[in-house]
Amino acid sequence: MTKIILSTLTVITLGTLSLNAMDIYQDANGQLFSSAAEGRTLVGKTTQITPTTPTPKANGITIINQKSPDFLLGKETHINMKFVPQDAPDMWLKAGVRIQGSFEGINTDYNDVTKTDTSLSEAYLRRVRFEVAAGFGKHASFVMDIRNDKSNYGIENTEGAFNVGDAYVKIKKPFATSLVNFKLYRAKIDVSRTETIKSARVIAYDRPYIADAAAQYISFNRRGANAQVYGDWEKKIHYQLAAGAATSPSKTISANGKKGSDIELSEQSFFIGGKVKLSPFSGWEELKNTESYMGVGKHFTLGAAYWMIPTMKGENTNTAVKMDIDRSLINVEASAHYKGFMVQAEYFKFNDMVKDWNAATSIETGTSDGWYATSEYVFTDFYYVAPFVRYESWDRFNGSDGYDVTSALVGVNWYLRGNTTKVGLVAQKDTYGANTGDKDVTKIRITSQWFF
């Protein structure tokens, strides 16, 4: 027994002295030795041990987009910080913030001499949002945000109130193909390219007026509770089909710029519709929805959408005037970018546009159409400074004079850390027809964004 203990201690001792291979000898009493001598017999050889550095475990938290260019303040972050548990890698939690600030001067010149021209200095938070998302497994996730946009806006310094923006369940590739995916509840329907793109990725924080009108024309803020199926084929063809809660007259403007707050609905159907987008040229596929490409890659895309509310019936509670309309919206888009240059344009046609919600005798409807175009160039070799322009023309009621709106905008963004941190300067001139305000408005705006 003593011999076995001594032999074991010898092996342990030898193992602590060296990690190299060695010969092992044994004498007649069974003791082990590491060197040859008289009366000892070679019984074996140890294996060389190569020390290795343990691989550290991932901490399960990511935020930096490693594919991002290097900006003045570093690489751009992903949308929200991602937390992945070590014991369930298919599950995750994302959280992040979006803050956009604006300082602006607004001058309004009325064509009506009985009205007094105004000059206003504004400072407000254009968007204040907390975003969160959770992954339940390989296929299902939930996305939502809480927001208080335009906080401290206007002469009254309106605080507003926090409310829910996006709030949807996404079921991604349930059949192991990108052709079929689902979203349920408060998810955007693609009534407009610029309205569908995340506001953190648009070039100008305030989107075109005609696009904002389209966002309310079919479904509240283009995300009334709905169910949709969407997908793509090799990024060359994208589609979306959806149906859900239609908009309310109290959220949509008539041709003269008024909302139908006094309309009481008696009958209304779901909205239905869809959109298709094509990237016909090989190597020019659209990989993500954005207006800011940071001088990387190229794409070319064409798209068209048709959305409708088959039935909207109601009555003006003040005038007892009846309403019975069949509303629809047509949207056509084209976009392209090549490295630092980007161009984008959209056309809209509104059918059954109401001329005046508060008409005394009958609610007149007609068509309305218009377009906008925007372009940006990013100087990747000059600190990612990016000048941009945008022009918009909208006839709010075809066939009648004085319902036109035009807007011209020029500005420059400085991407200090991509969309994560950027600042901008914008000058804008808006002209309103006799029945849409009869005024000229000029704005100078300083913008900033903090986002991850």
N, C-alpha and C positions, 0 to 999 in steps of 0.2 A: 504494500500500500504506500509505504514511504517512497519507494522508487517511482511510482506513478505520479505522486504529487510533485516530486523533484523534477521529473521529466516535463510535466506540464508547465511548472514555473520557468523551466529553462526555455521552452518554446515561446512563452509569453515574453520573457526577457529579451530573447533574440529578436522577436517581432518588433519590439520597441526600439531596438538599436539600429535597425536598418530596414529600408523598404526595398532593397535590392535582392535579387535571387541569390540563394546560397545552398551549399551542400550540407546535408544532415547525416551525422555519424552516430552509431550506437555501440556501447561496450558490452561486455559479457553480463554485466549487472542490469542492463536495460536502460542505462542513462543515455541521454541525447547530448551531442556536441556539434559545434559548428566548424570544427577543424579536425584534420586527420591526425592520428597518433597510433602508436603500437597498441594492438588489442581492440581497435575501433573499426567497425565495418560501415561502409557507405550504405545508407538505407533509403535515401531519397533526396529530393531537391525542392526548395520552395519556389514559388512563382513570384516574379517581380511585380510589385504593386506600384502603379502609376497614380500619383495623387491627382484628383480632379476637383475643380471648383464647382460647388453645388449650383445648379441653375435656380436663380431666384424666382419665386412665385410672382406672377403678375398681380399687381395691386387691384386690378379690376376697374380702374378709373381711367378714362381717356377724354381728351378735349381737343388736342391740336390736330389739324389737318396736315398730315405729313406730305401730302402732294401739293400743298399750297406754295405759291411763290414766296420768296423772302421779302417782306415789306420793311419799311423803316422801323416799325416796332415789333417785327417778328412775323411768324407764320399765322395765317388766318385760323380761327378755331372752327370746329364743326358746329352744327346747330345743336346747342345744349351739351352739357357735360354728361357722359355716359358712365353708369355704374353697373358692373357685371359681377354677380356673386360667384365665388369660387366653387360652390357646391351645386350651382345650377346655371351653367354658362349659356343656356338658351333663354334665360330670363334676364331682364335688365331694367334699369330706371334711368331716365334722362331728366335733367332739370336745367333751366337757364333763364336769362332775362333779356329784354329788349327795351332800350330807352332811346328815344329820338327827341332832341330838343330843337326849338326854332326861335330865333330872334328876327323879327321882320318889321318893316315899315310898309303901310298900306295907304295909298292915296286914291280916293274915289272922286271922279269928276262926272257930275250929272249933266246930261244934255237938257234936262228940264230946268229952266232958270228959276223956277219956284223952289227948287230943292237946293240945300246948302252942301257944297263940296266938303268932304271930310278928309282928315289925315290922322292916322292911328299908328301908334307903336305897340307892337305885341311881343310878348315873351311867354312861351308856353311849352308844355311837353306834348309833342305831336303823338307819340305812342309811349305808353308805360305798360309793360306786360311781363307776367311771370308765366313761364311755359314748363309743362311737365308731360312726360310720356312714360309708359310702362309696357314692357314686353312680357307676354304671358307664356311664350314658348316659341317654337320655330315659325309659327304662322300668324298668331294673333297679338295685337298690341292696341293700346289706347293712347290717344293724343288729346291734350286740351290746353287752354291758356285762360288766364284771368287778366283782364285789361281795364285800363282807365285812360282811354285816348283823349287827346285835346284837353288835358288837365290845365287849368288856369287860362282857358281860351276866352277871348272876347273881352269887351269892356267890363263885363260883370265878373271876370276872373272865374268862370264856371269851373267847379271842381269835378262835376260829373259823378259817376258812381262806378265801382268795379262791376264788371259783368263777364259772362262766359263768352269767349269767341269760338274757336274750334273746340269740339268735344265729340270725337268719333272713335269707333272701333274699326280697326283695319285688319282684314284677313288677307294676308299676302301669300300668293302662290299655293293655295290649298291643293291644287292638282299638279304641283311641281312644274308649273309653266308660268312665264310672265304674261301670258295671254289673258289670264283670268285672275282678278283680284276683286276684293269687295271693301266698301266702306259703308258704315251705318251711322246715322244720326247727323250731328252738326259738322258736315264736311263740305268744302267748296264744290260747287258745280262750275264747270268751265264756260262761263258766259263771256269771258274776255281773257286774253293772255295776260295782260298786265295786272288784272284783278286776281288771277289765280296764282301768280308768282308771289312768293312770300315778301311782305313789305320790307324786310331787312335786305332784300336783294334787288329792289327796284332802284332805278337811277335817281328819280325825284320822289320825295316822300309823298307829295300830293299827286295822285294819279290824274289823268285827263278827266274833265267833267263828264264827257259822254260815257266813259268807262264806269265812272261812279254811278251814273244813272242806270246803266245796264246791270250793275251789281244789285240793284234794288228792284228791277223791273219784273223779274221772274220769281225769285225767292229772296226772303229777307236777308240782306247782306250777303247774298249768294251762298248762304249756308243754312237756310231753314232745314229743319229735320228731314232727312231724305235717306234713300237707299240707292247705292250706285255700284255698278260693275265697271271695271276699267282694266286696261292692260296695254301691252305693246308686243309687236312682233319684230324682234331683233333691232329695236329702237328705230325702225324705219316707218312703222305705222303705230300710232297711238290712238286710243279711242276711250270714250267715256259715255255711259248711258246712265240716266238717273231719273227718279221720280220722287216727289215729296211735297212738303208743305209750301203752298204758293205764298206770294207776297201779299201785303195789305196795302190798300190805297193810302193809309196814313204814313207809309214809308216811301211811296213813289211820288215823284213830282210830275205835274202836268206840264204842257208846253210852255205855259207862262211862269213856270217856276214855283208853283204852289203845291202843297201836299193835300191829299184828300182826307184830312183828319175828321171831316164831318160825314164821311160816307160810312154807312152801316151795311155790312154785307149780309145778304140773306142766303146766298148760295155760292159756293166756290169749289172748284175741283182741285186735284193735285196738279202740280206742274209736271211735265214730262219733256224729254228731249235728250240731246247728246251732241258730242263733238268728235271729229276725226282730224288727226294731224298726220302729215306725211313728210318724211325726209327722203326725197327721191334719189339723192346722189350718194354713192358709196363713199364712206369716210367723212361725210358731212351730217351724220346723225345727231339728233338732239339728245344729250345724255342727262340733262337736268333742266328744270324750269328756273330761269334766272334772266335778269337783264344785265348783270355785271359779270363779265367773263375774265377779267383781270389779265387780258392779253394772252390767254391760253386757249389753244385748240381752234376749232371751226365748226360751224353748223349751218344748215339751211332747212327751213321748215315752212310748210304751208298748212293752213287749217281752216275748217269751217264748222259752224255749229248752228243748230236750230233748236230753240226752246219755246214752249208754249204753255199757256194756262187756258184750257178749252172753255172754261165757264167762270165768269165773275159777274154776279148780279147783286145789286144793292140799291140803296136810296140815300139821298142827301137829307140828313135829319133837319136841316134848316130850311131847305127849299122844297122838299118832297119830290125832287126830280129823280127819276128812275135811272139806273145804270144797268146795262147788259152788254158786256164786251167779251171778245175772244182774243186775248192778248198773245202776241208772239214776238220773238226776238231772233234776228239773224246776225251772226258774227262771222267775219272772215279775217284771218290773220296771216301775216307773212313776217318772218324774222330770219336774220342771218348774222353771223359774225365770222371774222377771220383775224385771228390774233387780237390786236388791239382795237380793231374797228368793229362796231356793232350798229345794225339798223333794224328797226322794228316798226310795223304799221298795222293798224286794224281798222276795219269798216264795220259799222253797226246800222241796222235798220230795225226800227220799232214799229210794229203794227198795232193798230187800235190805241194809238197814243191819245190821251185825253187832252183836249185843248184847254179846258178850264174846269176844275173840279166843282167850282161854285157857280156854274152857269145857272141863270135864273129860270130858263124854260126847258132846255134839254142839254144833255151832255154830248158834246160833239167830239167825234174821234176821227183820226186820220193817221198818216204815216209821218215818221220822223227819221232822219238819217244823218250820218256824219262820219268823220274819220279823224285819226291822228297819226302822226309819224314822229319817231324819235331816233336819235343817233348819238353815239358816244365814241370817243377815241381815247384809249388808255396809253399814256406814254410810259411804257414799262422801263425805259432807260432813264426816266426823269422822275423818280420817286413815286410812280403810279399816280401822277396827276392826270385827271380825265375830264376834258371839256365835253359838254353835251348840249344838244338843242332839241326842242320839241315844238310842233305846231299842231293845232287842233281847229277843226271847222265842223260846226254842228248846226243843222237846220232843225229846230225843235218841232216845227209843224209845216210840212211841205205844202206849198200852194198858197201860203199866207205870208204877207210881208211883216217884217219886224220880229221874227222869232229866231233869228240867227245869233250864234255865239261863236266868237273866235278867240283863240288864246295862243300867244307866242311866248316861248320860254327859252332862255339861254343860261347856262350855268357851268360850274366846274366842281368836281369832287376830288378830294385828295384821300386816297385809300392808304391810311397810315398802317393799317393791319388788315387789309381787305375790307370785308363788310363788318368785321369785328369792331374796328375803330375807324371811323371816317368823318371828315368834315367837308362842308360844301358852301358855295355861294351861288344864289339863284336870282335872276331878274326875270319878271313876268309881266306881260301886258295882256289884259283881257278886255274885249269889246262886246257889249251886250246890245241887242236890238231894242226897238221901241217897246216890244211886248215882253222882253225878258230882263228888263231892268233899266234900259235906256241910259247906259253909263259906260265909262271907261275906268278900269281899275289897274293900277300899277303896283307891283310888289317887289321889294328887295328883301331877300331872306338869307340868313346865315343858319346853316343846319349842322347837326352833329349826330352821331350814332354810336352807341355802345351796345354790343350784342355778343352773346355766346350761348 
